[in-house]
Amino acid sequence: MDASVKRNFLPLPPVEKVKLQIAEKEKDPKLLKFLNYSLEKERKDNLDKLRYWLNNILEKIPKRLKSGKEAGLNQVMLEVRENFSESLKKSLARQTLKKPNLPQLTNDDLVSIREEAKNINFSKPWHNEYVKHRKELVAHLMILYPHMQKILDLCQRQFSQIHLTDVRAYRDMGAVDFENLKSAVQQEVASSMETLTLKWLPKVFQIFAEKTSIPPLRNDLLESFYNCVSTLLSIQIKQFLQRNLGEWVELFDEEHTERLPVLKMYLTYEDQKVQFYPSSEDLEDLILFISEQITNSLQKIPTVQSWLNNSPTPTYIDAKLPAHVLESSKTKLQAAVRRYLEIPYQFFEKVFVKPYLFLLDGSEAQKVETFLNSKQEFRDYCKYTARLHAVGQEVMTLPNTEYFDLIRLDCEDVKVGLSKECRRLANTLLDRVVSDFKRTNNEICSGFEEMRERCRTIPQNSEELIDMIHYMEEARCQGMIQMESKISLAREYIDYLLDVYHFTQEDIAQNSAVFTWKARIQPEFDENDKVFAYGS
């Protein structure tokens, strides 16, 4: 156990103290010896426990914490002390002793003291050259002129307060059309450009407005001075544009979708085709258009030299961002557009394409055409038409608009288009039903008119009389049964068509004639009976 650990014995229990006091009073040596032995044993056991506990605690301490910097410093100080003591000994030996010429001292590291050099030259021939070159560097290092510091302060102060576009404010505009967003961005960029042109640029030119403010330099150095000014302005403008471009690109980070603008897109239906309008290419063009509006700003800032000379063909400061920066931002924006269009496309496939593909690919129209060309019952037409109307009503229950991270998708047009397609196919079937109904009515009217004409015909001879008798018997029996069947079918037609079809006046008149023929033909039969009775 370390010496630093103090040996603290546990206090005696009260009972043991009492026993010890009793033993001392009674002077019983055996009892006193036993008690002392018990106490020592208990103390020893306690010490073993303490040592065991301490070892367990020390094992849990990391090795890097067991030795602190004090141990390292002590080791260094010990080495320094030893080296210093050894050096003092060697120095004392060199100063007081002369190395004997003995072979035993050949390998000794004691060396003779080197005599100091005399007439040492303490001059500094390099200093003049250093001062000369330093002045030349200062003269050619134009960035050290105070003009540059003023320009830097102006740029930092002005550019930090202005944004070409407040990209996070577009979310507050709500759902906007592409063209409206384009116009808003153009106006905002133009306003920011005007602010910079009226506030920042005149202050920059004001630094060089007076002739005394331009340093008196040779022509070649003055050209370098102006180039330095242009370079400094170019760097500041590029950093400003790159910061604004970075804010626009960062806006499309998938971790911050709550800051994205909301753009209107529509699902259009035309010629049985559903398309996104504007298209995905238009969306990509819009996003890249805004980035181009940012990067194309501040490209017509004249150089200070052109402004001072009032040149008719001014030279502009290079403010074009590097190609790799533009390409990187373009790639990120294109990837963001594709990413944010994935969910709307999935919604379109799930809600419109898969359930109603039979309407979009024309297969349902072909099915209707096949149905019309085949011989079908009236009830089959009714069921098919009802199913198409049900599909049209189901389509209209779909959501009108759907919101996504970047897009508000308007589905009204495609809903109306699909519903109209269902109605068109149902009307095609309905037209066939109406056509069959009118044909049935015409057959009924033609049959009754034929009966009426035969009833009114007066036979001229016995042969015609016999034919008349056979015809009337046939008409009263089989003929009326057939006509009754056709009238029942016509009644089914009209019961259905009254709810789904608008009859014209001619149709109403024909329907009235059809359903009153039965009552109107009976007097004709009675008159015919009278003719037979009179003839007989």
Order of alpha helices (4+ residues) and beta strands (2+ residues): alpha-alpha-alpha-alpha-alpha-alpha-beta-alpha-alpha-alpha-beta-beta-alpha-alpha-alpha-alpha-alpha-alpha-beta-beta-alpha-alpha-alpha-alpha
